Amino acid sequence: MTNKNSLEDLDGEKIVKACKLGSSIGVKKASGKEEIKLAIKECLKYDDRVIVEDLLTNYIELNQAIYLK
């Protein structure tokens, strides 16, 4: 969350995660301000910064690994 955002601006379904831990450790799904606040508090146990992003639905995620010799 940047300085321009505040907890009061957060609502709806969000994904909350620690900045440094990738896409699996410390990731929380939260709905509404109270759940989002609790998720942020939990993620701050893993890092001093968190990312809060909208929950995306109806999409396909693709990952591609590249191996170079």
C-alpha positions, -999 to +999 in steps of 0.1 A: +000+000+000+015+033-010+012+064+012-015+078-011-039+050-001-056+045+032-074+016+049-106+035+045-103+033+007-102-005+008-134-025+003-145-055-017-126-087-022-088-083-021-057-104-021-032-093+006+004-105+006+038-098+020+060-080-005+091-103-003+075-137-001+062-145-036+028-159-043+023-186-017+036-177+018+016-152+037-011-147+011-046-139+024-079-135+006-101-109+024-135-094+019-145-061+034-125-036+055-123-056+087-110-088+070-086-067+050-072-051+081-068-085+098-051-099+067-027-069+066-019-074+103-011-111+096+010-104+066+031-078+085+044-108+106+063-118+074+074-084+060+073-047+069+054-040+036+023-056+021+006-056-013-032-052-015-047-059-048-081-066-062-092-102-065-094-112-101-120-137-113-128-154-146-092-154-159-065-180-167-031-175-153-002-187-174+034-192-163+063-199-185+097-212-174+127-207-197+159-228-195+190-214-212+222-235-217 
